[in-house]
Amino acid sequence: MDAISYQRAADIGSAIQAASQPGTVFIGGGTNLLDLMKGGVARPVRLVDITHIGGLDTITALPDGGLRIGALVRNSDAANHAWVRERYPLLSQAFLAGASAQLRNMATVGGNLMQRTRCYYFYDTAFPQCNKRKPGSGCAALEGNTRIHAILGANDQCIATNPSDMNVALAALDAVVRVSGRDGERTIPFAQFHRLPGDRPDLDTTLLPGELITSVDLPPPLFAAHSKYLKVRDRASYAFALVSVAAALQMDGNTVKSARIALGGVAHKPWRAKATEAALVGRTLDRSTLQNAAALAVQGAKPRRDNAFKVTLAQRAIVRAVEQAGGAA
Ligand SMILES: Cc1cc2nc3c(=O)[nH]c(=O)nc-3n(C[C@H](O)[C@H](O)[C@H](O)COP(=O)(O)OP(=O)(O)OC[C@H]3O[C@@H](n4cnc5c(N)ncnc54)[C@H](O)[C@@H]3O)c2cc1C
């Protein structure tokens, strides 16, 4: 058994100070980290409990009309907050599609941003090959069961997917992640927060060692009247997405004025389907427009042995999500 020390941070400064020591990780709700520790996937020597830091567990209005969601806001509180439900129903739906009520009561927004892949071979240390767990060791998934794996943006280093529902909605909403570190504060546009595997599949995000996520900022709400989070999974609840779609539209009568489409379950990061978005703008939502636009989202897809179904599923899910978003006044 490994010895682990535990420290409770009273403020952002002391959390960052504590994290400067090697082997230190922050713990939020612990719903992902503790599983990883129990499985021997994560082996921290020091846990810094950030859940008692004041001021990071609130949702506040921003002067530009947007919303600031503190990193310690629990997923269920964010999902059920009146401003989130009214102004960003897409995000509320995504939160409620994730995990279970008990887990959402514990899970924090910062922890959800940082949750790790559900690739079977990452979690199971009986497989020595995992570039994400042990850089340079290989990828057992390539020759394994690839049902849940990536079809876009992957390579032979890593075919894992990002498992979060919240992240897909935040990608569509163009959120901004605010972080604090030893060099001060900085903001990271959501599209730059999560990474594709490249030659560093061990890194899921562009967060620097020791940096603390303090909040997620949402721009002013443009899509409250026309949005839909659609999650397709093997069970109706308590299962990760095979494919999910966050669709957000601005409509001018029956014509699409602007569109944001992000996919989950298909890549190492939430996947923005920019070509699909462009193909919808200025169009009415007839079936052939939707199908043509959806096809653009999976151009260049490289399915593996067991997940070719995701190429078709992603297109159908986009069509349905956009139809429902467009029809929801
Ligand atoms: C059975 C089960 C089913 C699930 N189903 C789903 C699902 O369907 N959809 C879905 O989206 N999720 C699902 N989840 C995952 C769940 O959403 C995550 O476990 C949760 O969001 C993580 O939040 P946390 O606060 O518990 O993070 P923790 O476990 O505390 O931390 C996770 C990681 O984030 C880091 N971290 C935490 N806070 C910060 C911060 N402020 N700054 C920097 N780093 C930080 C930690 O160091 C750690 O590396 C499921 C989990 C379980 C166990």
The ligand as an SDF file (V2000), in Angstrom:
LIG
                    3D

 53 58  0  0  0  0  0  0  0  0999 V2000
  -19.9580    5.0570  -12.3660 C   0  0  0  0  0  0  0  0  0  0  0  0
  -19.6680    6.3910  -13.0070 C   0  0  0  0  0  0  0  0  0  0  0  0
  -20.4170    6.8040  -14.1000 C   0  0  0  0  0  0  0  0  0  0  0  0
  -20.1480    8.0250  -14.6990 C   0  0  0  0  0  0  0  0  0  0  0  0
  -20.8740    8.4280  -15.7980 N   0  0  0  0  0  0  0  0  0  0  0  0
  -20.5900    9.5980  -16.4050 C   0  0  0  0  0  0  0  0  0  0  0  0
  -21.3010   10.0320  -17.5560 C   0  0  0  0  0  0  0  0  0  0  0  0
  -22.1890    9.3490  -18.0450 O   0  0  0  0  0  0  0  0  0  0  0  0
  -20.9620   11.2380  -18.1120 N   0  0  0  0  0  0  0  0  0  0  0  0
  -19.9820   12.0190  -17.5980 C   0  0  0  0  0  0  0  0  0  0  0  0
  -19.7310   13.0940  -18.1330 O   0  0  0  0  0  0  0  0  0  0  0  0
  -19.2880   11.6370  -16.5130 N   0  0  0  0  0  0  0  0  0  0  0  0
  -19.5640   10.4620  -15.9200 C   0  0  0  0  0  0  0  0  0  0  0  0
  -18.8480   10.0640  -14.8330 N   0  0  0  0  0  0  0  0  0  0  0  0
  -17.6670   10.8280  -14.4470 C   0  0  0  0  0  0  0  0  0  0  0  0
  -17.9650   11.9420  -13.4840 C   0  0  0  0  0  0  0  0  0  0  0  0
  -18.6290   12.9820  -14.1750 O   0  0  0  0  0  0  0  0  0  0  0  0
  -16.6010   12.4310  -13.0040 C   0  0  0  0  0  0  0  0  0  0  0  0
  -16.0670   11.4220  -12.1690 O   0  0  0  0  0  0  0  0  0  0  0  0
  -16.6820   13.7370  -12.2320 C   0  0  0  0  0  0  0  0  0  0  0  0
  -17.1840   14.7730  -13.0420 O   0  0  0  0  0  0  0  0  0  0  0  0
  -15.3100   14.1510  -11.7120 C   0  0  0  0  0  0  0  0  0  0  0  0
  -15.4620   15.2480  -10.8380 O   0  0  0  0  0  0  0  0  0  0  0  0
  -14.8180   15.2230   -9.3780 P   0  0  0  0  0  0  0  0  0  0  0  0
  -15.0330   16.5400   -8.7630 O   0  0  0  0  0  0  0  0  0  0  0  0
  -15.3170   14.0400   -8.6090 O   0  0  0  0  0  0  0  0  0  0  0  0
  -13.2940   15.0210   -9.7800 O   0  0  0  0  0  0  0  0  0  0  0  0
  -12.1120   14.3350   -8.9560 P   0  0  0  0  0  0  0  0  0  0  0  0
  -12.2550   12.8610   -9.0400 O   0  0  0  0  0  0  0  0  0  0  0  0
  -11.9660   14.9570   -7.6310 O   0  0  0  0  0  0  0  0  0  0  0  0
  -10.8830   14.8170   -9.8560 O   0  0  0  0  0  0  0  0  0  0  0  0
  -10.7400   14.3890  -11.1920 C   0  0  0  0  0  0  0  0  0  0  0  0
   -9.4550   15.0190  -11.7280 C   0  0  0  0  0  0  0  0  0  0  0  0
   -9.6080   16.4210  -11.8220 O   0  0  0  0  0  0  0  0  0  0  0  0
   -8.5760   17.0920  -11.1260 C   0  0  0  0  0  0  0  0  0  0  0  0
   -9.1910   18.3090  -10.5990 N   0  0  0  0  0  0  0  0  0  0  0  0
  -10.3430   18.3860   -9.8940 C   0  0  0  0  0  0  0  0  0  0  0  0
  -10.6570   19.6560   -9.6660 N   0  0  0  0  0  0  0  0  0  0  0  0
   -9.6950   20.4170  -10.2350 C   0  0  0  0  0  0  0  0  0  0  0  0
   -9.4540   21.8230  -10.3410 C   0  0  0  0  0  0  0  0  0  0  0  0
  -10.3130   22.7320   -9.8360 N   0  0  0  0  0  0  0  0  0  0  0  0
   -8.3630   22.2390  -11.0080 N   0  0  0  0  0  0  0  0  0  0  0  0
   -7.4940   21.3420  -11.5400 C   0  0  0  0  0  0  0  0  0  0  0  0
   -7.6640   20.0130  -11.4710 N   0  0  0  0  0  0  0  0  0  0  0  0
   -8.7530   19.5490  -10.8360 C   0  0  0  0  0  0  0  0  0  0  0  0
   -8.1080   16.1010  -10.0770 C   0  0  0  0  0  0  0  0  0  0  0  0
   -6.7640   16.3370   -9.7040 O   0  0  0  0  0  0  0  0  0  0  0  0
   -8.2460   14.7960  -10.8320 C   0  0  0  0  0  0  0  0  0  0  0  0
   -7.1280   14.5920  -11.6640 O   0  0  0  0  0  0  0  0  0  0  0  0
  -19.1080    8.8520  -14.1880 C   0  0  0  0  0  0  0  0  0  0  0  0
  -18.3780    8.4420  -13.0720 C   0  0  0  0  0  0  0  0  0  0  0  0
  -18.6380    7.2320  -12.4800 C   0  0  0  0  0  0  0  0  0  0  0  0
  -17.8270    6.8060  -11.2850 C   0  0  0  0  0  0  0  0  0  0  0  0
  1  2  1  0
  2  3  1  0
  2 52  2  0
  3  4  2  0
  4  5  1  0
  4 50  1  0
  5  6  2  0
  6  7  1  0
  6 13  1  0
  7  8  2  0
  7  9  1  0
  9 10  1  0
 10 11  2  0
 10 12  1  0
 12 13  2  0
 13 14  1  0
 14 15  1  0
 14 50  1  0
 15 16  1  0
 16 17  1  0
 16 18  1  0
 18 19  1  0
 18 20  1  0
 20 21  1  0
 20 22  1  0
 22 23  1  0
 23 24  1  0
 24 25  2  0
 24 26  1  0
 24 27  1  0
 27 28  1  0
 28 29  2  0
 28 30  1  0
 28 31  1  0
 31 32  1  0
 32 33  1  0
 33 34  1  0
 33 48  1  0
 34 35  1  0
 35 36  1  0
 35 46  1  0
 36 37  1  0
 36 45  1  0
 37 38  2  0
 38 39  1  0
 39 40  1  0
 39 45  2  0
 40 41  1  0
 40 42  2  0
 42 43  1  0
 43 44  2  0
 44 45  1  0
 46 47  1  0
 46 48  1  0
 48 49  1  0
 50 51  2  0
 51 52  1  0
 52 53  1  0
M  END
$$$$
